[in-house]
Amino acid sequence: DPRARGFATEFAGNWLDFRRFETHNAVDRGRFPSFDNDLRQAMFEEPIRFVEDIVRRNRSILDLLYAKDTFVNAPLAKHYGIPNPPAAGAWTHIPDASTYGRGALLPMSVFLTQNAPGLRTSPVKRGYWVVRRVLGEVIPPPPPNVPELPADEAKSDLPLRDMLAKHRDNPACASCHSRFDSFGLAFEGYGPIGERRANDLAGRPVQTSVDFPNATQGDGYEAVLRYIQQNRERDFVDNLCRKLLAFALGRSLILSDEEVLERMKQSLAANGNRFAAMVEPIVTSEQFRNRRVATAQ
């Protein structure tokens, strides 16, 4: 059904907060001339095509995290260093993009670019996006007097990792930052527009080793996936179920919706986590079949 694309655009775009990326202008195009309008549009399109594929082929929802495939066109293939790009205007499925540091949602350039302020990366924003948007964690807003980090990574005296370590020395900041900084630091191997890199903009080697909230250690975004798989997968599934149910009902969830959420999770567990297994309990629920709709005036 052609509406599957509309679903992928609206649901995933709002859940993962990339719906307005087509107008994203934070990138300094003088420093990053490869970030033109064609590449920006391709970045926006990649997660839409991937989520649409999850829906159309009734794939496991865990593929959103752990799959190795993605979709690229010529500008995005060039950006990712993928050889033999498709013809102009065409898109192709890359069954194993892990060789190029890609695959599934987390290493997509749209998220890495959107959660960077333009002339440097932002482990804070990237990590916060993972724990809030992907895992559904609720974290209070920062205090109003948080000191600003340097705007240009190339002109900073210290690597971002070291500056954030100093920031966490403040106990008022550490309680929240300890919950998400490690997720963002694991993505330091990707620059401000999601390009893979070995050095930051000042020429310093980047480090991607991290200590996760449960004191386990890892290196790179693959370690983030292992950490989620071993410790937070249920949070991901619960969050996705909640976001999809709220989207379907067109409202915030209330206590009486918990029964539907539980049926969704049971259905997923019994059916290999297939996408349709999450949808059926929604469309057969009393809430969905009897939801109020606006009447024409």
C-alpha positions as CSV (number, residue, x, y, z in Angstrom):
1,D,0.0,0.0,0.0
2,P,1.5,3.4,-0.9
3,R,0.4,4.7,2.5
4,A,3.2,2.7,4.0
5,R,5.6,5.4,2.9
6,G,3.4,8.1,4.5
7,F,3.5,6.1,7.7
8,A,7.2,5.7,7.6
9,T,7.6,9.5,7.0
10,E,5.2,10.7,9.7
11,F,5.6,8.1,12.4
12,A,9.3,7.5,12.2
13,G,10.0,11.2,11.4
14,N,8.3,12.3,14.6
15,W,9.4,9.4,16.8
16,L,13.0,9.8,15.9
17,D,12.8,13.6,15.4
18,F,14.1,14.0,11.9
19,R,10.8,15.1,10.3
20,R,12.1,18.7,9.7
21,F,15.6,17.7,8.6
22,E,14.9,18.8,5.0
23,T,15.3,22.3,6.3
24,H,18.3,21.6,8.5
25,N,20.8,24.5,8.1
26,A,23.2,24.2,11.0
27,V,26.0,22.7,8.9
28,D,28.8,25.1,7.9
29,R,28.9,24.5,4.1
30,G,32.1,26.3,3.8
31,R,33.8,23.8,6.0
32,F,31.7,20.9,4.7
33,P,31.1,21.5,1.0
34,S,30.0,18.0,0.4
35,F,26.8,18.7,2.5
36,D,24.7,20.1,-0.3
37,N,21.0,19.9,-0.8
38,D,21.1,16.6,-2.6
39,L,23.0,15.0,0.3
40,R,20.7,16.5,2.9
41,Q,17.7,15.2,1.1
42,A,19.4,11.7,0.8
43,M,20.1,11.7,4.5
44,F,16.4,12.5,5.2
45,E,15.3,9.8,2.8
46,E,17.4,6.9,4.2
47,P,15.5,6.2,7.4
48,I,12.1,6.5,5.6
49,R,13.1,3.8,3.1
50,F,14.5,1.6,5.8
51,V,11.4,1.9,8.0
52,E,9.2,1.4,5.0
53,D,11.1,-1.8,4.2
54,I,10.5,-3.0,7.8
55,V,6.8,-2.5,7.3
56,R,6.4,-3.9,3.8
57,R,8.4,-7.1,4.4
58,N,7.1,-7.5,8.0
59,R,10.6,-7.7,9.4
60,S,11.5,-7.9,13.0
61,I,11.3,-4.5,14.8
62,L,14.7,-5.4,16.3
63,D,16.1,-4.9,12.8
64,L,15.6,-1.2,13.5
65,L,18.6,-1.5,15.8
66,Y,20.6,-4.6,14.8
67,A,20.2,-5.0,11.1
68,K,23.3,-4.6,8.9
69,D,21.5,-3.3,5.8
70,T,20.5,0.2,4.6
71,F,19.4,2.1,1.5
72,V,21.6,4.6,-0.5
73,N,21.5,6.7,-3.6
74,A,24.5,8.1,-5.4
75,P,25.2,11.1,-3.0
76,L,24.7,9.0,0.1
77,A,26.9,6.2,-1.3
78,K,29.7,8.6,-1.9
79,H,29.3,10.1,1.6
80,Y,29.5,6.6,3.1
81,G,32.4,5.4,0.9
82,I,30.2,2.7,-0.7
83,P,31.6,1.8,-4.2
84,N,29.4,1.3,-7.3
85,P,26.7,3.8,-6.4
86,P,23.3,3.5,-8.2
87,A,22.5,5.7,-11.2
88,A,21.4,9.2,-10.7
89,G,18.0,9.4,-9.1
90,A,18.0,5.7,-8.1
91,W,18.2,4.0,-4.7
92,T,19.6,0.6,-4.0
93,H,19.5,-1.8,-1.0
94,I,22.9,-2.5,0.6
95,P,22.4,-5.9,2.3
96,D,25.6,-5.6,4.4
97,A,26.6,-2.0,5.1
98,S,28.6,-2.8,8.2
99,T,31.9,-2.7,6.2
100,Y,31.2,1.0,5.9
101,G,30.2,1.6,9.5
102,R,26.5,1.6,8.6
103,G,23.4,-0.6,9.0
104,A,20.0,0.0,10.7
105,L,19.1,3.3,12.3
106,L,21.8,4.4,14.8
107,P,24.7,5.2,12.4
108,M,22.6,6.9,9.8
109,S,24.0,10.3,9.0
110,V,20.6,12.1,9.4
111,F,20.8,11.5,13.2
112,L,24.5,12.1,13.6
113,T,24.2,15.4,11.7
114,Q,21.0,16.6,13.3
115,N,22.5,16.0,16.7
116,A,25.7,18.0,16.0
117,P,25.9,21.8,16.2
118,G,27.7,22.4,12.9
119,L,31.4,22.8,13.6
120,R,31.9,20.0,16.0
121,T,30.2,16.8,17.2
122,S,28.0,16.7,20.3
123,P,28.3,13.5,22.3
124,V,25.7,15.0,24.7
125,K,23.0,15.6,22.0
126,R,23.8,12.3,20.3
127,G,23.7,10.3,23.6
128,Y,20.6,12.1,24.7
129,W,18.9,11.3,21.4
130,V,19.6,7.5,21.9
131,V,18.4,7.3,25.4
132,R,15.3,9.5,24.9
133,R,14.1,8.8,21.4
134,V,15.3,5.2,21.0
135,L,15.1,3.9,24.6
136,G,12.3,6.1,25.9
137,E,14.2,7.3,29.0
138,V,12.8,10.5,30.6
139,I,15.6,12.9,31.6
140,P,15.0,16.3,33.2
141,P,16.0,19.4,31.2
142,P,19.5,20.9,32.0
143,P,19.8,23.8,34.5
144,P,19.9,27.3,32.9
145,N,23.5,28.1,33.8
146,V,25.2,25.2,32.0
147,P,28.5,26.5,30.5
148,E,28.8,26.4,26.7
149,L,31.3,24.1,25.0
150,P,33.4,25.7,22.2
151,A,31.5,26.1,19.0
152,D,34.4,25.0,16.7
153,E,36.1,21.7,17.4
154,A,39.1,22.8,15.3
155,K,39.8,25.7,17.7
156,S,39.2,23.9,21.0
157,D,42.2,23.3,23.4
158,L,40.9,19.9,24.5
159,P,39.1,17.0,22.9
160,L,35.3,17.0,23.6
161,R,35.8,13.9,25.7
162,D,38.0,15.7,28.1
163,M,35.8,18.8,28.3
164,L,32.8,16.6,29.1
165,A,34.8,14.8,31.8
166,K,35.4,18.2,33.5
167,H,31.7,19.0,33.1
168,R,30.8,15.7,34.9
169,D,33.0,16.7,37.8
170,N,30.0,18.9,38.9
171,P,27.7,16.6,40.9
172,A,24.7,18.5,39.8
173,C,25.5,17.6,36.1
174,A,26.9,14.2,36.6
175,S,23.7,12.5,37.7
176,C,22.1,13.1,34.3
177,H,25.2,13.1,32.0
178,S,26.2,9.7,33.4
179,R,23.0,8.3,31.9
180,F,23.7,9.3,28.3
181,D,27.2,10.8,27.6
182,S,28.7,7.3,27.0
183,F,26.2,6.6,24.2
184,G,27.3,9.8,22.4
185,L,31.0,9.4,23.0
186,A,30.8,6.0,21.3
187,F,29.9,7.8,18.1
188,E,32.9,10.1,18.1
189,G,34.2,8.0,15.1
190,Y,31.6,10.0,13.1
191,G,32.1,13.7,12.4
192,P,29.7,16.6,12.3
193,I,27.9,15.4,9.2
194,G,28.1,11.7,10.0
195,E,31.3,11.1,8.0
196,R,33.6,8.4,9.4
197,R,36.8,9.8,10.8
198,A,39.9,8.8,12.7
199,N,40.8,12.3,13.9
200,D,38.7,15.3,15.1
201,L,38.7,18.6,13.3
202,A,41.8,19.7,15.2
203,G,43.7,16.6,14.0
204,R,43.6,14.7,17.3
205,P,42.9,11.0,17.2
206,V,39.3,10.3,18.3
207,Q,38.6,7.8,21.1
208,T,35.4,5.8,21.1
209,S,35.9,3.6,24.2
210,V,33.3,4.2,26.8
211,D,32.1,3.1,30.2
212,F,28.3,2.5,30.1
213,P,25.9,3.3,33.0
214,N,26.2,-0.3,34.4
215,A,30.0,0.0,34.5
216,T,30.5,-2.2,31.5
217,Q,33.0,-1.1,28.9
218,G,32.8,-0.9,25.1
219,D,34.2,0.7,22.0
220,G,32.3,2.3,19.2
221,Y,28.7,2.3,18.1
222,E,28.7,-1.6,17.9
223,A,29.3,-1.5,21.7
224,V,26.2,0.6,22.0
225,L,24.2,-2.1,20.2
226,R,25.6,-4.8,22.4
227,Y,24.8,-2.8,25.5
228,I,21.2,-2.3,24.4
229,Q,20.8,-5.9,23.4
230,Q,22.1,-7.1,26.8
231,N,20.6,-4.5,29.1
232,R,18.0,-2.2,27.4
233,E,16.2,-4.2,24.7
234,R,13.0,-4.4,26.7
235,D,13.1,-0.6,27.1
236,F,13.4,-0.2,23.3
237,V,10.4,-2.5,22.6
238,D,8.3,-0.8,25.3
239,N,9.1,2.6,23.9
240,L,8.3,1.7,20.3
241,C,5.0,0.1,21.4
242,R,4.1,3.3,23.3
243,K,5.0,5.6,20.4
244,L,3.1,3.5,17.8
245,L,0.0,3.2,20.0
246,A,-0.1,6.9,20.7
247,F,0.4,7.6,17.0
248,A,-2.5,5.2,16.1
249,L,-4.8,6.7,18.6
250,G,-3.8,10.3,17.9
251,R,-3.4,11.2,21.6
252,S,-1.3,10.7,24.6
253,L,-1.5,7.4,26.4
254,I,-3.5,7.0,29.6
255,L,-3.6,4.3,32.3
256,S,-6.3,2.3,30.5
257,D,-4.0,1.8,27.5
258,E,-1.6,-0.4,29.5
259,E,-3.6,-3.5,28.7
260,V,-3.2,-2.9,25.0
261,L,0.5,-2.3,25.4
262,E,0.9,-5.5,27.3
263,R,-0.9,-7.4,24.5
264,M,1.4,-5.8,21.9
265,K,4.5,-7.0,23.7
266,Q,3.1,-10.5,24.2
267,S,2.2,-10.6,20.5
268,L,5.7,-9.5,19.5
269,A,7.3,-12.1,21.8
270,A,5.1,-14.9,20.3
271,N,5.7,-13.9,16.7
272,G,9.4,-13.3,16.3
273,N,9.0,-9.5,17.0
274,R,7.5,-9.1,13.5
275,F,6.1,-5.6,12.8
276,A,2.6,-6.9,12.1
277,A,2.5,-8.6,15.5
278,M,2.7,-5.1,17.0
279,V,0.0,-3.6,14.8
280,E,-2.8,-6.2,15.2
281,P,-3.4,-5.7,18.9
282,I,-3.8,-2.0,18.2
283,V,-6.3,-2.2,15.4
284,T,-8.4,-4.8,17.2
285,S,-8.4,-2.8,20.5
286,E,-11.5,-1.0,21.8
287,Q,-9.5,2.2,22.0
288,F,-8.7,2.2,18.2
289,R,-12.1,0.9,17.0
290,N,-14.0,3.5,19.0
291,R,-11.7,6.5,19.0
292,R,-13.3,9.8,18.5
293,V,-12.8,11.6,15.2
294,A,-13.4,15.2,14.2
295,T,-16.8,15.7,12.6
296,A,-17.2,18.0,9.6
297,Q,-18.8,21.3,10.3
